[in-house]
């Protein structure tokens, strides 16, 4: 019976592709039946809290980042408006999504994310990002 290590070390996961020695062409593959897939873990995390965010000026919580695997945004004391642009967040319901206080808003894209308070009082907004690479 073959022993398979299902918990590889980070160095085993992050691989650099070598330059091909000859022309390689894609080969079409078809899988019949079940196959095992496994999500790769993030290699680094980033943390950020914007303090005193008002309803009139949105802050950029997440920049455009090709290395970002995912992120979570958490409003601390007030509901927030979240959008892909500063103007969108400041426009409220017509161009953004409302995230209730304390709810974890999941981000699974690479684009910028902007936010502002949904109330007249300020709030703190935290963001945790996970990255595929350094």
TIRO-2110 file (N, C-alpha, C; in Angstrom, 1 decimal):
// TIRO-2110
0.8, -1.2, 0.0, N, 1, A
0.0, 0.0, 0.0, CA, 1, A
0.9, 1.2, 0.0, C, 1, A
0.6, 2.2, -0.8, N, 2, A
1.4, 3.4, -1.0, CA, 2, A
0.9, 4.5, 0.0, C, 2, A
1.8, 5.1, 0.7, N, 3, A
1.5, 6.1, 1.7, CA, 3, A
1.6, 7.5, 1.0, C, 3, A
0.4, 8.2, 0.9, N, 4, A
0.4, 9.5, 0.3, CA, 4, A
0.3, 10.6, 1.3, C, 4, A
1.3, 11.6, 1.3, N, 5, A
1.3, 12.7, 2.2, CA, 5, A
0.3, 13.8, 1.7, C, 5, A
-0.8, 13.9, 2.5, N, 6, A
-1.8, 14.9, 2.1, CA, 6, A
-1.6, 16.2, 2.8, C, 6, A
-0.5, 16.4, 3.5, N, 7, A
-0.2, 17.7, 4.2, CA, 7, A
1.2, 18.1, 3.8, C, 7, A
1.4, 18.6, 2.5, N, 8, A
2.7, 18.9, 2.1, CA, 8, A
3.2, 20.2, 2.7, C, 8, A
4.5, 20.4, 2.8, N, 9, A
5.1, 21.6, 3.3, CA, 9, A
4.9, 22.7, 2.3, C, 9, A
4.9, 24.0, 2.8, N, 10, A
4.7, 25.1, 1.9, CA, 10, A
5.7, 25.2, 0.7, C, 10, A
7.0, 24.8, 1.0, N, 11, A
8.0, 24.8, -0.1, CA, 11, A
7.6, 23.8, -1.2, C, 11, A
6.9, 22.7, -0.8, N, 12, A
6.5, 21.7, -1.8, CA, 12, A
5.3, 22.2, -2.7, C, 12, A
4.5, 23.1, -2.1, N, 13, A
3.3, 23.6, -2.8, CA, 13, A
3.7, 24.7, -3.8, C, 13, A
4.5, 25.7, -3.4, N, 14, A
4.9, 26.8, -4.2, CA, 14, A
5.9, 26.3, -5.2, C, 14, A
5.6, 26.2, -6.4, N, 15, A
6.5, 25.7, -7.4, CA, 15, A
6.8, 26.7, -8.5, C, 15, A
8.0, 26.7, -8.9, N, 16, A
8.4, 27.6, -10.0, CA, 16, A
8.5, 26.8, -11.3, C, 16, A
7.9, 27.2, -12.4, N, 17, A
8.0, 26.5, -13.6, CA, 17, A
9.3, 26.8, -14.3, C, 17, A
9.9, 25.7, -14.8, N, 18, A
11.1, 25.9, -15.5, CA, 18, A
10.8, 26.2, -17.0, C, 18, A
11.8, 26.9, -17.6, N, 19, A
11.6, 27.2, -19.0, CA, 19, A
11.6, 25.8, -19.8, C, 19, A
10.7, 25.7, -20.8, N, 20, A
10.6, 24.5, -21.5, CA, 20, A
11.8, 24.3, -22.4, C, 20, A
12.3, 23.1, -22.5, N, 21, A
13.4, 22.7, -23.4, CA, 21, A
13.0, 22.6, -24.8, C, 21, A
11.7, 22.4, -25.1, N, 22, A
11.2, 22.3, -26.4, CA, 22, A
9.8, 22.8, -26.4, C, 22, A
9.2, 23.0, -27.6, N, 23, A
7.8, 23.5, -27.7, CA, 23, A
6.9, 22.5, -27.1, C, 23, A
6.1, 23.0, -26.2, N, 24, A
5.0, 22.1, -25.6, CA, 24, A
3.7, 22.6, -26.0, C, 24, A
2.8, 21.7, -26.3, N, 25, A
1.5, 22.1, -26.7, CA, 25, A
0.5, 21.5, -25.7, C, 25, A
-0.6, 22.2, -25.4, N, 26, A
-1.6, 21.7, -24.5, CA, 26, A
-2.2, 20.4, -25.0, C, 26, A
-2.5, 19.5, -24.1, N, 27, A
-3.1, 18.2, -24.5, CA, 27, A
-4.4, 18.2, -23.8, C, 27, A
-5.5, 17.9, -24.6, N, 28, A
-6.8, 17.8, -24.1, CA, 28, A
-6.9, 16.6, -23.2, C, 28, A
-7.5, 16.8, -22.0, N, 29, A
-7.7, 15.7, -21.0, CA, 29, A
-9.1, 15.6, -20.7, C, 29, A
-9.6, 14.4, -20.5, N, 30, A
-11.0, 14.1, -20.1, CA, 30, A
-10.9, 13.2, -18.9, C, 30, A
-11.6, 13.6, -17.8, N, 31, A
-11.6, 12.7, -16.6, CA, 31, A
-13.0, 12.1, -16.5, C, 31, A
-13.0, 10.8, -16.5, N, 32, A
-14.3, 10.1, -16.3, CA, 32, A
-14.3, 9.6, -14.8, C, 32, A
-15.4, 10.0, -14.1, N, 33, A
-15.5, 9.5, -12.7, CA, 33, A
-14.9, 10.6, -11.8, C, 33, A
-15.0, 10.3, -10.5, N, 34, A
-14.5, 11.2, -9.5, CA, 34, A
-13.0, 11.5, -9.6, C, 34, A
-12.6, 12.7, -9.2, N, 35, A
-11.2, 13.0, -9.1, CA, 35, A
-11.0, 13.9, -7.9, C, 35, A
-9.8, 13.8, -7.3, N, 36, A
-9.5, 14.6, -6.1, CA, 36, A
-8.9, 15.9, -6.5, C, 36, A
-9.5, 17.0, -5.9, N, 37, A
-8.9, 18.3, -6.0, CA, 37, A
-8.7, 18.9, -4.6, C, 37, A
-7.8, 19.8, -4.5, N, 38, A
-7.4, 20.3, -3.2, CA, 38, A
-7.1, 21.8, -3.4, C, 38, A
-7.7, 22.6, -2.6, N, 39, A
-7.4, 24.1, -2.7, CA, 39, A
-6.0, 24.3, -2.0, C, 39, A
-5.2, 25.1, -2.7, N, 40, A
-3.9, 25.5, -2.2, CA, 40, A
-4.1, 26.5, -1.1, C, 40, A
-3.3, 26.4, 0.0, N, 41, A
-3.4, 27.4, 1.1, CA, 41, A
-2.7, 28.7, 0.7, C, 41, A
-3.1, 29.8, 1.3, N, 42, A
-2.5, 31.1, 1.1, CA, 42, A
-1.1, 31.0, 1.8, C, 42, A
-0.1, 31.8, 1.3, N, 43, A
1.2, 31.8, 1.8, CA, 43, A
1.5, 33.0, 2.7, C, 43, A
0.6, 34.0, 2.7, N, 44, A
0.9, 35.2, 3.5, CA, 44, A
-0.5, 35.9, 3.7, C, 44, A
-0.6, 36.6, 4.8, N, 45, A
-1.8, 37.3, 5.2, CA, 45, A
-1.4, 38.8, 5.4, C, 45, A
-2.4, 39.7, 5.2, N, 46, A
-2.2, 41.1, 5.5, CA, 46, A
-3.4, 41.6, 6.3, C, 46, A
-3.2, 42.5, 7.2, N, 47, A
-4.2, 43.0, 8.1, CA, 47, A
-4.2, 44.5, 8.0, C, 47, A
-5.5, 45.1, 8.0, N, 48, A
-5.6, 46.5, 7.9, CA, 48, A
-6.9, 47.0, 8.6, C, 48, A
-6.9, 48.1, 9.4, N, 49, A
-8.1, 48.6, 9.9, CA, 49, A
-8.1, 50.1, 9.6, C, 49, A
-9.2, 50.6, 8.9, N, 50, A
-9.4, 52.0, 8.7, CA, 50, A
-10.3, 52.5, 9.8, C, 50, A
-9.8, 53.5, 10.5, N, 51, A
-10.4, 54.0, 11.7, CA, 51, A
-11.2, 55.3, 11.4, C, 51, A
-12.3, 55.5, 12.0, N, 52, A
-13.1, 56.8, 11.9, CA, 52, A
-13.6, 57.0, 10.5, C, 52, A
-14.1, 56.0, 9.8, N, 53, A
-14.6, 56.1, 8.4, CA, 53, A
-16.0, 56.8, 8.5, C, 53, A
-16.1, 57.8, 7.7, N, 54, A
-17.4, 58.6, 7.7, CA, 54, A
-18.3, 58.1, 6.6, C, 54, A
-19.5, 58.7, 6.5, N, 55, A
-20.4, 58.3, 5.5, CA, 55, A
-20.2, 59.2, 4.2, C, 55, A
-19.4, 60.3, 4.3, N, 56, A
-19.2, 61.2, 3.2, CA, 56, A
-18.0, 60.9, 2.4, C, 56, A
-17.0, 60.2, 3.0, N, 57, A
-15.7, 59.9, 2.2, CA, 57, A
-15.4, 58.5, 2.4, C, 57, A
-15.5, 57.7, 1.3, N, 58, A
-15.1, 56.3, 1.4, CA, 58, A
-13.6, 56.1, 1.4, C, 58, A
-13.2, 55.0, 2.0, N, 59, A
-11.8, 54.7, 2.0, CA, 59, A
-11.5, 53.4, 1.2, C, 59, A
-10.3, 53.3, 0.6, N, 60, A
-10.0, 52.1, -0.1, CA, 60, A
-9.4, 51.1, 0.9, C, 60, A
-10.2, 50.0, 1.1, N, 61, A
-9.8, 48.9, 2.0, CA, 61, A
-8.8, 48.0, 1.4, C, 61, A
-9.1, 47.7, 0.1, N, 62, A
-8.3, 46.7, -0.6, CA, 62, A
-7.9, 47.3, -2.0, C, 62, A
-6.6, 47.3, -2.3, N, 63, A
-6.2, 47.8, -3.7, CA, 63, A
-6.4, 46.7, -4.7, C, 63, A
-6.2, 47.0, -6.0, N, 64, A
-6.2, 45.9, -7.0, CA, 64, A
-4.9, 45.1, -6.7, C, 64, A
-5.1, 43.8, -6.5, N, 65, A
-4.0, 42.9, -6.1, CA, 65, A
-4.0, 41.6, -6.8, C, 65, A
-3.2, 41.3, -7.8, N, 66, A
-3.3, 40.0, -8.5, CA, 66, A
-2.9, 38.8, -7.6, C, 66, A
-2.1, 39.1, -6.5, N, 67, A
-1.7, 38.0, -5.7, CA, 67, A
-2.7, 37.6, -4.6, C, 67, A
-3.8, 38.4, -4.5, N, 68, A
-4.8, 38.2, -3.4, CA, 68, A
-5.6, 36.9, -3.7, C, 68, A
-5.7, 36.0, -2.8, N, 69, A
-6.5, 34.8, -2.9, CA, 69, A
-7.9, 35.1, -2.5, C, 69, A
-8.0, 35.8, -1.3, N, 70, A
-9.3, 36.1, -0.8, CA, 70, A
-9.1, 37.2, 0.3, C, 70, A
-10.2, 37.8, 0.8, N, 71, A
-10.2, 38.8, 1.8, CA, 71, A
-11.5, 38.7, 2.6, C, 71, A
-11.5, 39.2, 3.8, N, 72, A
-12.7, 39.4, 4.6, CA, 72, A
-12.7, 40.8, 5.1, C, 72, A
-13.9, 41.5, 5.0, N, 73, A
-14.1, 42.8, 5.5, CA, 73, A
-15.1, 42.8, 6.7, C, 73, A
-14.8, 43.4, 7.8, N, 74, A
-15.6, 43.4, 8.9, CA, 74, A
-15.9, 44.8, 9.5, C, 74, A
-17.1, 45.3, 9.4, N, 75, A
-17.4, 46.6, 10.0, CA, 75, A
-17.6, 46.5, 11.5, C, 75, A
-17.0, 47.4, 12.3, N, 76, A
-16.9, 47.2, 13.7, CA, 76, A
-18.1, 47.8, 14.5, C, 76, A
-18.5, 49.1, 14.1, N, 77, A
-19.5, 49.7, 15.0, CA, 77, A
-20.8, 50.2, 14.2, C, 77, A
-20.7, 50.2, 12.9, N, 78, A
-21.8, 50.7, 12.1, CA, 78, A
-21.9, 49.8, 10.8, C, 78, A
-23.1, 49.8, 10.2, N, 79, A
-23.2, 49.1, 8.9, CA, 79, A
-22.4, 50.0, 7.9, C, 79, A
-21.9, 49.3, 6.8, N, 80, A
-21.1, 50.0, 5.8, CA, 80, A
-21.6, 49.8, 4.4, C, 80, A
-21.3, 50.7, 3.5, N, 81, A
-21.5, 50.5, 2.1, CA, 81, A
-20.2, 50.0, 1.5, C, 81, A
-20.2, 49.0, 0.6, N, 82, A
-19.0, 48.4, 0.0, CA, 82, A
-19.2, 48.5, -1.5, C, 82, A
-18.2, 48.9, -2.2, N, 83, A
-18.3, 49.0, -3.7, CA, 83, A
-16.9, 48.9, -4.3, C, 83, A
-16.9, 48.8, -5.6, N, 84, A
-15.6, 48.7, -6.3, CA, 84, A
-15.0, 50.0, -6.6, C, 84, A
-15.6, 51.1, -6.2, N, 85, A
-15.1, 52.5, -6.4, CA, 85, A
-15.4, 53.4, -5.3, C, 85, A
-14.7, 54.5, -5.1, N, 86, A
-15.0, 55.4, -4.1, CA, 86, A
-16.3, 56.0, -4.3, C, 86, A
-16.6, 56.5, -5.5, N, 87, A
-17.9, 57.1, -5.8, CA, 87, A
-19.1, 56.1, -5.5, C, 87, A
-18.9, 54.8, -5.9, N, 88, A
-19.9, 53.9, -5.7, CA, 88, A
-20.3, 53.7, -4.2, C, 88, A
-19.3, 53.6, -3.4, N, 89, A
-19.5, 53.4, -1.9, CA, 89, A
-20.2, 54.6, -1.4, C, 89, A
-19.8, 55.8, -1.8, N, 90, A
-20.4, 57.1, -1.3, CA, 90, A
-21.8, 57.3, -1.8, C, 90, A
-22.2, 56.6, -2.9, N, 91, A
-23.6, 56.7, -3.4, CA, 91, A
-24.6, 55.9, -2.6, C, 91, A
-24.1, 54.9, -1.9, N, 92, A
-25.0, 54.1, -1.0, CA, 92, A
-25.7, 53.0, -1.8, C, 92, A
-27.0, 52.9, -1.6, N, 93, A
-27.8, 51.7, -2.1, CA, 93, A
-27.8, 51.7, -3.6, C, 93, A
-27.6, 52.8, -4.3, N, 94, A
-27.8, 52.8, -5.8, CA, 94, A
-26.5, 52.2, -6.5, C, 94, A
-25.4, 52.1, -5.7, N, 95, A
-24.2, 51.6, -6.4, CA, 95, A
-23.3, 50.7, -5.5, C, 95, A
-23.8, 50.2, -4.4, N, 96, A
-23.0, 49.4, -3.5, CA, 96, A
-23.9, 48.4, -2.7, C, 96, A
-23.2, 47.6, -1.9, N, 97, A
-23.9, 46.7, -1.1, CA, 97, A
-23.7, 47.1, 0.4, C, 97, A
-24.8, 46.9, 1.1, N, 98, A
-24.8, 47.2, 2.6, CA, 98, A
-24.4, 46.0, 3.4, C, 98, A
-23.4, 46.2, 4.2, N, 99, A
-22.9, 45.1, 5.0, CA, 99, A
-23.2, 45.4, 6.5, C, 99, A
-24.0, 44.6, 7.2, N, 100, A
-24.3, 44.8, 8.6, CA, 100, A
-23.1, 44.8, 9.5, C, 100, A
-23.2, 45.6, 10.6, N, 101, A
-22.1, 45.6, 11.5, CA, 101, A
-21.9, 44.2, 12.1, C, 101, A
-20.6, 43.8, 12.2, N, 102, A
-20.2, 42.5, 12.7, CA, 102, A
-20.2, 41.4, 11.7, C, 102, A
-20.8, 41.6, 10.5, N, 103, A
-20.9, 40.5, 9.5, CA, 103, A
-19.5, 40.5, 8.8, C, 103, A
-19.1, 39.2, 8.5, N, 104, A
-17.9, 39.1, 7.7, CA, 104, A
-18.3, 39.1, 6.2, C, 104, A
-17.8, 40.1, 5.5, N, 105, A
-18.0, 40.2, 4.0, CA, 105, A
-16.9, 39.6, 3.3, C, 105, A
-17.1, 38.5, 2.6, N, 106, A
-16.1, 37.7, 1.9, CA, 106, A
-15.8, 38.4, 0.5, C, 106, A
-14.5, 38.5, 0.2, N, 107, A
-14.1, 39.0, -1.1, CA, 107, A
-13.3, 38.0, -1.8, C, 107, A
-13.7, 37.6, -3.0, N, 108, A
-13.0, 36.5, -3.7, CA, 108, A
-12.6, 37.0, -5.1, C, 108, A
-12.2, 38.3, -5.2, N, 109, A
-11.7, 38.8, -6.5, CA, 109, A
-10.5, 39.7, -6.3, C, 109, A
-9.9, 40.2, -7.3, N, 110, A
-8.6, 40.9, -7.3, CA, 110, A
-8.8, 42.5, -7.3, C, 110, A
-10.1, 42.9, -7.6, N, 111, A
-10.3, 44.3, -7.8, CA, 111, A
-10.2, 45.2, -6.5, C, 111, A
-10.2, 46.5, -6.6, N, 112, A
-10.2, 47.4, -5.5, CA, 112, A
-11.6, 47.2, -4.7, C, 112, A
-11.5, 47.5, -3.4, N, 113, A
-12.8, 47.5, -2.6, CA, 113, A
-12.7, 48.8, -1.8, C, 113, A
-13.8, 49.5, -1.9, N, 114, A
-14.0, 50.8, -1.2, CA, 114, A
-15.1, 50.7, -0.2, C, 114, A
-15.1, 51.4, 0.9, N, 115, A
-16.2, 51.4, 1.9, CA, 115, A
-16.4, 52.7, 2.6, C, 115, A
-17.6, 52.9, 3.1, N, 116, A
-17.8, 54.1, 3.9, CA, 116, A
-19.0, 53.7, 4.9, C, 116, A
-19.1, 54.5, 5.9, N, 117, A
-20.1, 54.2, 6.9, CA, 117, A
-21.5, 54.4, 6.3, C, 117, A
-22.5, 53.6, 6.7, N, 118, A
-23.9, 53.7, 6.2, CA, 118, A
-24.7, 54.6, 7.1, C, 118, A
-24.1, 55.0, 8.2, N, 119, A
-24.8, 55.9, 9.2, CA, 119, A
-24.0, 57.3, 9.2, C, 119, A
-24.6, 58.2, 9.9, N, 120, A
-24.0, 59.6, 10.0, CA, 120, A
-22.8, 59.5, 10.9, C, 120, A
-22.7, 58.5, 11.8, N, 121, A
-21.5, 58.4, 12.7, CA, 121, A
-20.4, 57.6, 12.0, C, 121, A
-19.2, 57.8, 12.5, N, 122, A
-18.1, 57.1, 11.9, CA, 122, A
-18.0, 55.6, 12.4, C, 122, A
-17.2, 54.8, 11.7, N, 123, A
-17.0, 53.4, 12.1, CA, 123, A
-15.6, 53.0, 11.8, C, 123, A
-15.1, 52.0, 12.4, N, 124, A
-13.9, 51.3, 12.1, CA, 124, A
-14.2, 50.1, 11.2, C, 124, A
-13.4, 49.9, 10.2, N, 125, A
-13.6, 48.8, 9.3, CA, 125, A
-12.3, 48.0, 9.1, C, 125, A
-12.3, 46.7, 9.4, N, 126, A
-11.1, 45.9, 9.3, CA, 126, A
-11.1, 45.0, 8.1, C, 126, A
-9.9, 44.7, 7.6, N, 127, A
-9.8, 43.8, 6.4, CA, 127, A
-8.6, 42.9, 6.6, C, 127, A
-8.9, 41.6, 6.3, N, 128, A
-7.9, 40.6, 6.4, CA, 128, A
-7.7, 40.0, 5.0, C, 128, A
-6.5, 40.1, 4.4, N, 129, A
-6.3, 39.5, 3.1, CA, 129, A
-5.4, 38.3, 3.1, C, 129, A
-5.7, 37.3, 2.3, N, 130, A
-4.8, 36.2, 2.1, CA, 130, A
-4.3, 36.2, 0.7, C, 130, A
-2.9, 35.9, 0.6, N, 131, A
-2.2, 36.0, -0.7, CA, 131, A
-1.7, 34.7, -1.1, C, 131, A
-1.7, 34.5, -2.5, N, 132, A
-1.2, 33.3, -3.1, CA, 132, A
0.4, 33.3, -3.0, C, 132, A
1.0, 34.5, -3.1, N, 133, A
2.5, 34.5, -3.1, CA, 133, A
2.9, 35.8, -2.4, C, 133, A
4.2, 35.9, -2.2, N, 134, A
4.8, 37.0, -1.5, CA, 134, A
4.7, 38.2, -2.4, C, 134, A
END
